[in-house]
Amino acid sequence: MTCGVPSCEERVVLQGVCSAHWLEADEAVNGAARCEAAILEVANERAEVARAAEHKWFIRTLGHRVPFTASRYEKYLASREWAVRRALSLWLASDACEVCSSKYRLEVHHKTYARLTHELDDDLIVLCRTCHSLVHEEPTLRRWSRRTSWGTSW
């Protein structure tokens, strides 16, 4: 009996294919299992970051209420959902400014408000306070070019 792979002329067959093709198939299956395990590990890490952020938010907000006169945006920034989204953004950026790599006084900046309250990972960028203030300055006052430093999307 020959191997089940058309281009193979091997005659020693194990489970319908030769030993070389059987090993390739076995490696592919094991590789897929390793990928699934890595994906599951990242999902578990994200869930742990989210749980920690929710707990921190709960402790921080005990006895503190958002003023009735606060804007919709201010209420969102005080919400549990934003606490989780912010923590995940910081985790994805390895707790560092995405421009200068500073690890101090980090803030999460909205690149767009189009999906406010339903942001994608790409809608947010982690910046240190200095870089964040540069983003909000008038373009004529900036010390660097928006196009070369930040790209053209925002």
HELIX and SHEET records of a PDB file:
HELIX    1   1 SER A   19  THR A   61  1                                  43    
HELIX    2   2 ARG A   72  LEU A   77  1                                   6    
HELIX    3   3 ARG A   80  LEU A   92  1                                  13    
HELIX    4   4 ASP A  121  ASP A  123  5                                   3    
HELIX    5   5 ARG A  129  HIS A  136  1                                   8    
HELIX    6   6 PRO A  139  LEU A  141  5                                   3    
HELIX    7   7 ARG A  146  TRP A  150  1                                   5    
SHEET    1   A 2 VAL A  13  LEU A  14  0                                        
SHEET    2   A 2 VAL A  17  CYS A  18 -1                                        
SHEET    1   B 2 LEU A 106  HIS A 110  0                                        
SHEET    2   B 2 LEU A 124  CYS A 128 -1                                        
END                                                                             
